[in-house]
Amino acid sequence: MSLCLRNAPFQSALCAAPFRPGIRRNLLSIGIGALLACAPIATASAADSALTWNGITLYGAFDIGVSYQSHGAPLSQDWMVGVQYLIDKKGDKSITSVAPNGLSQSKIGLRGKEALTDDLSFVFDVEVGFDPQSGNLADALASLTHNNGKPLANQTSAGDSSRAGQLFNGVAVAGLSSPMWGTATLGRNNTLLLDNILKYDPMGGSYAFSVIGLSGVVAGMGDTEDARLDGSLKYLYSAEGFHAGALYQPGKTDSSPGKAWQGNVGFEYAGFSVDGIYGRKDDAIAAASLSAAQAASAPHDSLAATISDNTSYTLAGSYKAGPWKVCLGYEHIKYENPSNPLEAGFSGLGGYLVSFTNNAAFPKPKVLQASWGGVKYLITPDFDVTAAVYHYDQNSYGLKHCSDTSAATCSGNYNAYSAMADYRLSKRFDVYGGVMYSKVAGGQASGYLHDSNISPMVGMRLRF
């Protein structure tokens, strides 16, 4: 079934245009244009007012505001987070700035469902994430290249992510769905862990008010690039309060060479919801900017990477009673040196060249324990307030035990506390405001210019 309208203006050029990986910064207009021109004209559904036509739905969000950081870094034009809501190595001076995506990622996408039989449907979902203040595609790895060779005090906001300038940097999947047998999708899937972060994070995966929403470490089994997995198969099943899922990635590609798998079981009953997940990712990649020494001998737009084999297990739950909802979660992540080391010179996510690799970053297994909790209270049907706390704790995994800031391998911790209020002016438009305080200590603060940050933000969001 073609999604292109024969008589739509400009559709022939957009639908036939090849994707060229080297063109990154202005692909947002191409991506959104392709979605709009190649999709049928959307009309309001009587059931839910969604922009749906013949089972195909256009959806999206636009989220932008203003934020202050007591120890921040200048605004990024490519990193979808925009500014350092959390304390980071490069966080230095106080800064007030336009800030994107405080509550949720700005995006536009198409999802659809076509009945094949009475009990089987074809489904698909493709999503373009973008930076609303610059108009660029969400491209975290580009933000890292901008800091290549620069001292910390001169760096702009940046971070690693699974969103690396791809045309469809969110999900890009197709599959089959049955009410009796469940749903299986192939392509670029959200991991089961990412699904559960969005479900059990009291802040709903917010960038501005949630550690586990912004960093992606928990959602990616230790590395944020693995919160979404290219070339993966995902299966979800539910029946009478019980649900389960499985995800498998064969690997064997430049962007994600190691295999990965996750399994999930959970249940929902009388306001309670609980999920447990176990997973592993081989040759996980954590990208970073080049040091001054590395930048002197490497291509200017390449990156460095730490390689590891990661395993994790997670338990999370929530309870809802009247206007109250409480969320709790815990994840245990173990990092080990890779069993199959990766040599430098491969193209990672988004086609970025990795010119330096570190396959020996973990003399002893590193154990990162992440825990979180929070409560949401619905004051009125259109107004709620939320408070949350997040804690990371790591062991000393170097050859010599330490608990200070002398090395990143020393034991240490990361704490954050946040509060937020959200008011819905209409079904699809809300305004919000809140604050997050974050602080690092021990090995997690190694190399930092400052060890804490206060980041209040106010914003507005349109969802459709």
Backbone torsions as a table, in degrees:
resi	resn	phi	psi	omega
1	MET	NA	119.2	-179.5
2	SER	-77.8	142.7	176.7
3	LEU	-96.8	-1.0	-174.6
4	CYS	-95.7	135.3	176.6
5	LEU	-87.0	129.0	-175.8
6	ARG	-62.2	-31.6	-174.6
7	ASN	-106.6	8.6	-179.2
8	ALA	-71.4	134.5	178.6
9	PRO	-58.5	137.6	175.5
10	PHE	67.0	-2.7	-173.0
11	GLN	-63.9	-34.8	-175.1
12	SER	-64.3	-39.3	179.5
13	ALA	-69.6	-42.9	-177.2
14	LEU	-71.4	-41.3	-177.1
15	CYS	-70.7	-28.0	-177.0
16	ALA	-96.3	-10.2	-174.1
17	ALA	-65.3	128.8	177.5
18	PRO	-74.7	151.7	177.1
19	PHE	-87.8	126.5	178.6
20	ARG	-113.4	112.9	-173.9
21	PRO	-58.0	-26.0	-176.7
22	GLY	-72.7	-17.2	-178.9
23	ILE	-95.3	108.6	-172.3
24	ARG	-114.7	-50.8	-163.9
25	ARG	-67.8	-28.0	-176.9
26	ASN	-110.7	19.1	-179.1
27	LEU	-75.6	-12.8	179.8
28	LEU	-60.2	-45.5	-179.3
29	SER	-63.4	-35.9	178.2
30	ILE	-68.3	-45.6	-177.3
31	GLY	-62.8	-49.9	-180.0
32	ILE	-67.2	-40.4	178.2
33	GLY	-60.6	-40.8	179.3
34	ALA	-65.1	-41.1	178.6
35	LEU	-63.6	-42.6	-176.6
36	LEU	-74.5	-41.2	-175.8
37	ALA	-79.0	-31.3	-178.1
38	CYS	-88.1	-7.1	179.0
39	ALA	-101.8	154.6	174.3
40	PRO	-62.3	155.5	175.0
41	ILE	-62.7	123.0	-174.6
42	ALA	-82.5	141.1	176.0
43	THR	-126.3	159.4	-176.4
44	ALA	-71.7	129.5	175.1
45	SER	-78.6	136.9	-179.8
46	ALA	-65.0	-27.4	-175.1
47	ALA	-73.5	-47.3	-172.2
48	ASP	-135.2	8.4	-179.5
49	SER	60.8	17.9	175.9
50	ALA	-73.3	157.2	177.4
51	LEU	-83.1	84.7	-171.0
52	THR	-127.5	139.7	176.0
53	TRP	-141.3	119.7	178.6
54	ASN	51.1	41.7	177.1
55	GLY	84.7	-0.6	179.6
56	ILE	-106.5	123.9	-173.9
57	THR	-115.7	129.5	170.9
58	LEU	-91.2	126.4	-178.8
59	TYR	-135.9	164.3	178.6
60	GLY	176.1	-176.9	178.5
61	ALA	-154.6	149.4	173.7
62	PHE	-134.1	116.4	-171.2
63	ASP	-131.6	120.8	-178.4
64	ILE	-153.2	153.2	-179.1
65	GLY	-166.0	-156.3	179.5
66	VAL	-131.9	137.2	-177.3
67	SER	-136.5	153.4	174.7
68	TYR	-120.6	138.1	173.0
69	GLN	-124.2	131.4	177.7
70	SER	-70.6	-32.0	174.8
71	HIS	-137.0	87.0	-174.1
72	GLY	-121.7	-167.6	178.1
73	ALA	-139.8	156.7	-176.8
74	PRO	-57.9	153.5	-178.0
75	LEU	-58.4	137.2	174.4
76	SER	-93.1	144.0	177.0
77	GLN	-90.0	-7.0	-174.6
78	ASP	-123.0	-39.3	179.2
79	TRP	-67.2	120.7	-172.8
80	MET	-64.4	-22.1	175.6
81	VAL	-70.0	-32.1	172.8
82	GLY	86.0	-60.2	-177.5
83	VAL	-131.0	166.8	-176.8
84	GLN	-84.3	79.9	176.6
85	TYR	-59.3	-34.4	177.1
86	LEU	-98.0	153.8	173.7
87	ILE	-61.1	136.9	-176.7
88	ASP	-140.7	163.1	-179.4
89	LYS	-51.6	-42.8	-173.9
90	LYS	-83.6	-4.4	-180.0
91	GLY	-63.2	120.5	-172.4
92	ASP	-129.8	-81.3	-173.8
93	LYS	-91.6	161.9	174.4
94	SER	-69.5	145.4	-176.6
95	ILE	-150.3	138.8	171.7
96	THR	-117.7	130.3	-170.3
97	SER	-153.5	154.9	162.4
98	VAL	-55.7	139.5	-175.6
99	ALA	-138.4	129.1	-177.7
100	PRO	-94.1	158.1	162.7
101	ASN	57.2	42.1	-178.8
102	GLY	-62.9	-45.8	-179.8
103	LEU	-94.9	-36.0	-177.6
104	SER	-155.9	159.8	-179.6
105	GLN	-67.7	128.8	171.8
106	SER	-69.6	135.2	-172.2
107	LYS	-162.3	166.8	169.7
108	ILE	-145.0	139.4	-175.8
109	GLY	-154.5	171.5	175.6
110	LEU	-128.5	132.5	171.2
111	ARG	-131.3	150.9	-177.3
112	GLY	-151.6	163.2	-180.0
113	LYS	-146.4	125.6	-179.3
114	GLU	-125.9	116.7	-179.0
115	ALA	-66.8	129.1	177.0
116	LEU	-101.9	-40.7	173.5
117	THR	-139.1	-174.9	178.9
118	ASP	-64.5	-23.4	-174.3
119	ASP	-126.8	17.1	-177.6
120	LEU	-147.8	132.6	180.0
121	SER	-132.6	148.0	169.1
122	PHE	-85.6	133.0	179.8
123	VAL	-128.7	152.3	173.9
124	PHE	-150.3	160.7	179.0
125	ASP	-157.7	124.2	175.4
126	VAL	-131.5	141.3	-172.9
127	GLU	-141.6	134.9	175.6
128	VAL	-109.6	117.2	174.2
129	GLY	-96.1	140.3	-176.5
130	PHE	-142.1	166.7	177.1
131	ASP	-96.0	112.3	-173.0
132	PRO	-70.0	-19.1	-178.4
133	GLN	-88.7	-16.7	178.8
134	SER	-117.4	-21.4	-176.0
135	GLY	82.9	1.7	-179.9
136	ASN	-82.3	154.1	169.7
137	LEU	-59.7	146.2	175.5
138	ALA	-61.0	117.8	-173.7
139	ASP	-145.9	82.2	-177.4
140	ALA	-63.0	-38.4	-176.8
141	LEU	-67.3	-30.2	174.4
142	ALA	-63.4	-37.7	178.6
143	SER	-63.3	-33.6	177.6
144	LEU	-68.7	-39.0	-179.5
145	THR	-65.7	-29.7	179.6
146	HIS	-64.8	-21.5	-179.0
147	ASN	-99.0	5.9	-179.4
148	ASN	-57.3	125.6	175.3
149	GLY	77.2	-0.9	-176.2
150	LYS	-92.2	144.8	172.9
151	PRO	-66.7	155.2	-175.6
152	LEU	-53.2	-42.2	-174.9
153	ALA	-65.7	-16.5	-178.8
154	ASN	-106.2	5.6	-176.7
155	GLN	-85.8	150.4	173.9
156	THR	-91.4	169.0	178.2
157	SER	-59.2	140.7	-176.8
158	ALA	-166.0	161.8	176.1
159	GLY	-175.1	159.1	177.7
160	ASP	-79.2	160.4	179.1
161	SER	-172.0	164.9	171.0
162	SER	-77.5	-14.3	175.6
163	ARG	-88.5	104.4	-170.7
164	ALA	-128.5	41.4	175.7
165	GLY	82.9	4.7	176.5
166	GLN	-65.2	153.1	178.3
167	LEU	-58.5	-47.3	173.7
168	PHE	-108.3	85.5	-174.8
169	ASN	-88.0	-4.1	169.9
170	GLY	-93.4	-130.1	175.5
171	VAL	-83.2	155.6	173.0
172	ALA	-153.1	86.6	-170.2
173	VAL	-135.1	158.2	171.1
174	ALA	-144.9	151.8	-179.1
175	GLY	-177.2	-160.2	-178.1
176	LEU	-124.1	144.5	-177.8
177	SER	-134.9	138.3	178.6
178	SER	-139.3	132.5	176.4
179	PRO	-58.1	-29.7	-178.0
180	MET	-87.5	-39.9	-170.5
181	TRP	-105.7	-8.8	178.2
182	GLY	100.0	-166.6	-174.9
183	THR	-128.0	131.6	175.6
184	ALA	-122.3	130.1	179.9
185	THR	-129.5	145.8	177.3
186	LEU	-116.6	143.9	176.0
187	GLY	130.5	-140.0	179.7
188	ARG	-94.9	96.2	-174.6
189	ASN	-97.6	144.9	161.7
190	ASN	-63.8	140.7	176.8
191	THR	-72.2	163.4	174.6
192	LEU	-62.2	-34.2	177.6
193	LEU	-65.3	-42.0	178.0
194	LEU	-63.3	-42.1	176.3
195	ASP	-56.0	-41.4	-176.7
196	ASN	-77.5	-28.2	173.0
197	ILE	-63.3	-45.5	178.5
198	LEU	-63.7	-28.5	-178.3
199	LYS	-82.5	-39.6	-170.7
200	TYR	-113.0	-3.3	171.6
201	ASP	-73.3	123.3	-179.8
202	PRO	-59.1	-25.6	178.1
203	MET	-95.6	8.3	173.4
204	GLY	64.1	29.9	-180.0
205	GLY	78.4	20.5	179.7
206	SER	-60.6	141.7	173.0
207	TYR	-76.0	-39.5	-171.6
208	ALA	-80.3	-20.8	-172.2
209	PHE	-130.4	8.9	-176.7
210	SER	-138.5	127.6	175.6
211	VAL	-66.3	-46.3	-176.0
212	ILE	-75.6	-16.9	173.6
213	GLY	-79.7	-38.9	-176.4
214	LEU	-81.1	-48.0	-167.8
215	SER	-76.4	-34.0	-179.5
216	GLY	77.7	-2.3	-179.5
217	VAL	-63.3	-45.0	-179.6
218	VAL	-67.9	-43.9	-178.4
219	ALA	-69.2	-21.5	-176.4
220	GLY	-106.4	20.5	-179.5
221	MET	58.2	31.1	178.0
222	GLY	118.6	-26.3	179.1
223	ASP	-134.5	128.3	-172.0
224	THR	-62.4	-25.9	179.0
225	GLU	-62.5	-19.0	-176.4
226	ASP	-100.7	16.7	173.3
227	ALA	-71.4	-23.6	172.0
228	ARG	-130.5	138.9	-173.7
229	LEU	-121.6	119.5	175.8
230	ASP	-67.2	151.1	173.8
231	GLY	56.5	43.8	-175.7
232	SER	-118.5	160.3	175.6
233	LEU	-115.2	129.9	-177.8
234	LYS	-127.8	136.1	-179.9
235	TYR	-130.2	132.4	179.0
236	LEU	-127.5	138.5	-179.7
237	TYR	-139.3	141.9	176.1
238	SER	-148.2	146.6	177.6
239	ALA	-164.1	121.7	172.4
240	GLU	51.3	50.8	176.1
241	GLY	88.7	-18.1	177.5
242	PHE	-95.3	141.4	174.2
243	HIS	-144.4	154.8	-178.7
244	ALA	-149.5	160.6	179.3
245	GLY	-154.9	158.5	175.8
246	ALA	-145.0	146.9	178.8
247	LEU	-140.5	137.6	179.7
248	TYR	-140.5	134.6	175.4
249	GLN	-125.7	117.4	-179.8
250	PRO	-65.8	-23.6	-175.8
251	GLY	77.9	-142.3	176.8
252	LYS	68.3	20.7	174.6
253	THR	-121.5	159.3	179.4
254	ASP	-59.6	-42.9	-174.3
255	SER	-70.1	-26.6	-179.4
256	SER	-153.4	78.7	-170.7
257	PRO	-71.7	-23.3	-176.6
258	GLY	-94.1	151.0	178.7
259	LYS	-74.7	159.2	179.1
260	ALA	-145.3	151.0	173.2
261	TRP	-152.5	152.0	176.4
262	GLN	-144.2	148.1	173.3
263	GLY	-132.3	144.3	-174.3
264	ASN	-139.0	136.0	169.8
265	VAL	-133.8	147.5	-179.8
266	GLY	-165.5	173.1	177.6
267	PHE	-150.3	161.1	176.6
268	GLU	-134.7	132.6	-179.2
269	TYR	-160.1	127.3	172.4
270	ALA	48.7	45.8	178.9
271	GLY	91.5	-15.3	177.6
272	PHE	-89.8	145.7	173.3
273	SER	-144.7	130.1	-177.7
274	VAL	-137.7	140.0	175.9
275	ASP	-137.9	142.5	172.7
276	GLY	-124.9	135.5	-176.6
277	ILE	-133.9	138.6	172.4
278	TYR	-128.0	139.6	-178.3
279	GLY	-157.8	166.8	178.2
280	ARG	-146.3	144.4	174.8
281	LYS	-135.9	120.0	176.2
282	ASP	-89.1	147.3	179.6
283	ASP	51.4	47.8	173.3
284	ALA	-67.5	142.5	-174.3
285	ILE	-116.8	125.3	172.9
286	ALA	-114.9	109.7	-175.7
287	ALA	-84.3	152.4	179.9
288	ALA	-150.6	159.7	175.6
289	SER	-66.9	156.1	177.5
290	LEU	-76.4	141.3	172.2
291	SER	-70.6	169.9	179.1
292	ALA	-59.0	-41.6	-179.8
293	ALA	-66.3	-41.5	179.2
294	GLN	-67.1	-41.0	-177.4
295	ALA	-65.5	-24.9	-179.0
296	ALA	-68.4	-21.8	-175.2
297	SER	-124.6	5.5	-175.9
298	ALA	-120.1	159.0	173.5
299	PRO	-53.9	140.8	-170.6
300	HIS	-65.3	-23.7	-178.1
301	ASP	-107.4	21.0	176.4
302	SER	-94.9	177.7	-174.4
303	LEU	-137.9	164.7	170.3
304	ALA	-101.1	162.1	-179.4
305	ALA	-151.2	142.9	171.0
306	THR	-101.8	131.3	-175.3
307	ILE	-110.9	137.8	-179.4
308	SER	-154.1	159.9	167.7
309	ASP	-101.1	124.2	-174.0
310	ASN	-118.3	140.3	170.3
311	THR	-128.9	148.9	-178.8
312	SER	-151.1	152.4	168.0
313	TYR	-135.5	145.7	-171.3
314	THR	-137.2	141.4	171.5
315	LEU	-132.6	125.5	-179.0
316	ALA	-142.7	152.3	-179.4
317	GLY	-157.4	168.5	177.9
318	SER	-149.2	159.2	174.8
319	TYR	-140.4	130.4	-179.1
320	LYS	-119.7	128.2	178.6
321	ALA	-142.2	112.5	-178.3
322	GLY	59.8	-129.0	-178.7
323	PRO	-81.9	-2.3	-174.8
324	TRP	-100.3	143.6	170.4
325	LYS	-141.7	127.8	180.0
326	VAL	-115.3	135.7	179.3
327	CYS	-125.9	140.4	176.9
328	LEU	-139.7	148.7	177.6
329	GLY	-158.9	156.1	178.3
330	TYR	-148.1	135.9	173.9
331	GLU	-134.7	137.0	177.2
332	HIS	-112.3	119.6	-176.9
333	ILE	-120.8	130.9	176.3
334	LYS	-117.0	127.5	177.3
335	TYR	-106.8	133.9	174.9
336	GLU	-134.7	156.5	175.1
337	ASN	-58.9	143.8	-172.8
338	PRO	-66.4	140.3	175.6
339	SER	-71.8	-24.3	175.7
340	ASN	-125.5	87.5	-176.4
341	PRO	-56.8	146.5	178.1
342	LEU	-101.4	130.9	176.5
343	GLU	-82.8	148.0	177.4
344	ALA	-63.4	155.4	176.7
345	GLY	107.4	10.1	178.3
346	PHE	-100.2	161.1	178.3
347	SER	-95.2	118.7	-179.6
348	GLY	-88.7	-155.8	179.5
349	LEU	-54.8	139.7	178.6
350	GLY	71.6	6.5	-179.7
351	GLY	81.7	11.5	-179.2
352	TYR	-75.9	134.1	179.2
353	LEU	-73.8	128.8	173.6
354	VAL	-99.2	107.2	-172.9
355	SER	-95.5	-12.3	176.4
356	PHE	-139.2	134.9	175.9
357	THR	-127.4	146.4	174.9
358	ASN	-118.9	107.6	179.7
359	ASN	-100.5	8.6	-176.1
360	ALA	-132.8	38.8	-176.3
361	ALA	-78.6	-12.8	-172.8
362	PHE	-125.4	83.0	178.0
363	PRO	-55.5	-35.5	171.1
364	LYS	-125.1	156.0	178.2
365	PRO	-56.9	132.6	173.9
366	LYS	-89.8	132.5	176.8
367	VAL	-116.8	118.9	176.0
368	LEU	-111.0	123.2	178.1
369	GLN	-110.5	121.9	-179.9
370	ALA	-112.5	131.9	176.8
371	SER	-136.9	151.0	-178.4
372	TRP	-154.8	160.5	177.0
373	GLY	-164.0	158.3	179.8
374	GLY	-175.6	170.5	-179.2
375	VAL	-138.1	138.4	176.1
376	LYS	-117.5	137.6	178.7
377	TYR	-127.4	125.7	-179.9
378	LEU	-89.4	103.3	-179.3
379	ILE	-70.6	-46.8	171.7
380	THR	-135.7	171.7	178.0
381	PRO	-58.3	-20.4	-176.8
382	ASP	-112.3	4.9	-174.2
383	PHE	-142.5	122.7	178.3
384	ASP	-135.6	158.2	176.1
385	VAL	-127.2	147.2	-177.1
386	THR	-138.3	142.0	173.1
387	ALA	-130.7	143.6	-176.1
388	ALA	-149.2	157.5	175.7
389	VAL	-135.1	141.6	-178.1
390	TYR	-132.5	140.6	-178.1
391	HIS	-141.6	127.6	171.0
392	TYR	-112.9	140.3	177.0
393	ASP	-138.1	127.9	178.9
394	GLN	-121.2	151.5	178.0
395	ASN	-83.5	174.0	171.6
396	SER	-86.4	113.6	-172.5
397	TYR	-117.0	12.3	175.7
398	GLY	-85.2	177.8	178.6
399	LEU	-67.0	-28.5	178.0
400	LYS	-115.8	131.1	-178.9
401	HIS	-69.1	137.3	176.8
402	CYS	-155.9	159.9	-179.6
403	SER	-138.9	19.9	179.2
404	ASP	-109.7	-161.7	-177.6
405	THR	-98.0	14.1	-175.0
406	SER	-68.3	-24.5	-179.9
407	ALA	-153.5	152.7	178.3
408	ALA	-66.5	-17.0	179.9
409	THR	-83.4	-4.7	177.3
410	CYS	-71.8	155.4	174.9
411	SER	-64.4	151.7	-178.5
412	GLY	-173.5	178.6	-179.1
413	ASN	-146.8	164.2	-177.9
414	TYR	-138.3	123.8	-178.4
415	ASN	-126.5	144.1	176.6
416	ALA	-144.9	145.6	179.5
417	TYR	-133.3	135.0	-176.1
418	SER	-143.7	155.8	175.9
419	ALA	-145.4	144.2	-174.4
420	MET	-153.2	144.6	173.8
421	ALA	-120.8	138.4	-176.8
422	ASP	-131.7	126.3	-179.3
423	TYR	-122.3	124.7	-177.9
424	ARG	-95.0	108.9	178.8
425	LEU	-75.0	-26.6	175.1
426	SER	-150.9	-179.4	-177.2
427	LYS	-59.8	-31.8	-172.2
428	ARG	-117.6	-1.3	-178.0
429	PHE	-126.9	129.3	177.2
430	ASP	-137.0	157.9	173.5
431	VAL	-120.5	149.3	-174.9
432	TYR	-147.9	162.2	176.3
433	GLY	-157.5	147.8	-179.2
434	GLY	-176.0	-172.4	-177.7
435	VAL	-150.1	147.7	173.5
436	MET	-132.3	133.9	174.5
437	TYR	-113.1	127.9	-179.3
438	SER	-130.5	147.1	-176.9
439	LYS	-148.4	139.1	177.9
440	VAL	-116.3	155.7	178.9
441	ALA	-149.8	158.1	177.9
442	GLY	63.5	-142.3	-176.8
443	GLY	-60.8	-28.4	179.0
444	GLN	-70.7	-14.9	177.3
445	ALA	-100.7	3.7	-177.2
446	SER	-61.6	126.3	178.8
447	GLY	82.9	1.9	-179.4
448	TYR	-77.7	144.2	174.1
449	LEU	-73.2	-35.7	177.2
450	HIS	-141.7	160.5	-174.7
451	ASP	-109.3	6.2	179.3
452	SER	-151.6	160.7	179.7
453	ASN	-151.9	137.3	171.2
454	ILE	-110.5	127.2	-173.2
455	SER	-135.3	88.3	171.6
456	PRO	-81.0	152.9	179.4
457	MET	-150.9	144.8	168.3
458	VAL	-125.1	144.4	-177.4
459	GLY	-158.9	178.8	177.3
460	MET	-139.9	152.7	-174.9
461	ARG	-144.7	135.3	172.6
462	LEU	-113.7	128.1	176.9
463	ARG	-123.2	142.1	178.2
464	PHE	-144.8	NA	NA
